[in-house]
């Protein structure tokens, strides 16, 4: 199975599957996943490797956690089938994936998912509640229709003064934090080339230089994220540095695959009784997906409709992927010498 049409842009992510009875991990070797849901405390993690342009899943791993050992095994399998890996797109939670990937494919690029990274900044800054409060107060002020400007409307004037004071208090405390966060969002979503990136980064550096490290209460949050950004900058701006590769900024494709192909099924059956059953079910589910014909692809992927991901990938010497009887096809394929 050596597909010819893979793009070389690979999206990687893990999906937790609840399983009642799983094997115990060897101490210090494979840590169990921290993602536990409901009453089922045990579980497995599916690590999917999806090709960006064909939407196919050439390789996947089932493990106890998102660990370097199993991720490396996935890259080794990709090497065996001759996958032309050029770019890996993943979120930060995948750990040292860049190190593992470059161990097998030394010349690849890594792109961090900007959706996940921007959410990490939101969690660090904790300014969303303040922004919502400011917007709500501004809406209340706008609904007064300027009644507070009439000299005889004393109640409206007192109410307007109270609202303005609350807005001023929130802006005094969170305004600088919100401004820094907005500049980060501009870097992630507005910068289309090096020139625009330099402009927004220069704006960020100027804002940081004006920060009072000793007095501002949220200076540490800003400083930590600022240093983290420049430490990971090479992986964050890969798509801008290499526009010719048309690298996606996010892992939205694989997130959609996990939610529509895997999670809906797992939710309906509410977990598995044994690891053996889980592995067999997952294997069949992914095989079915690879033979399933796309119907709802839009925009740049509209041309995929009417064909399965395996048809689009076109493996050598295996042309008959139009059959609906994919179970028999897989059995025959397995029996070949």
Buried (B, 14 or more C-beta within 10 A) or exposed (E): EBBEEBBBBBBBBBBBBBBBEBEEBEEEEBEBBEBEEEEBEBBBBBBBBBBBBBBBBBBBBBBBBBBBEBBBBBBEBBEEEEBBBBBBBBBBEBBEBBEBBBEBBEEBBBBBBBBBBBEBBBEBBEBEEBBEBBEEBEEBBEEBEEEBEEEEBEEBBEBBEEBBEBBEEBBEBBBBBBBBBBBBBBBBEEBEEEEBBEBBBEBBEEBBEEBEEEEBEBBEBBBEBBEBBEEBBEBBBBBBBBEEBEBBBBBEBBBEBBEEBBBEBBEEEEBBEEBEBBBEBBEEBBBBBBBBBBEEBEEEBEEBEEBBBBBBBBBEEBEEBEEEEBEEBBEEEEEEE
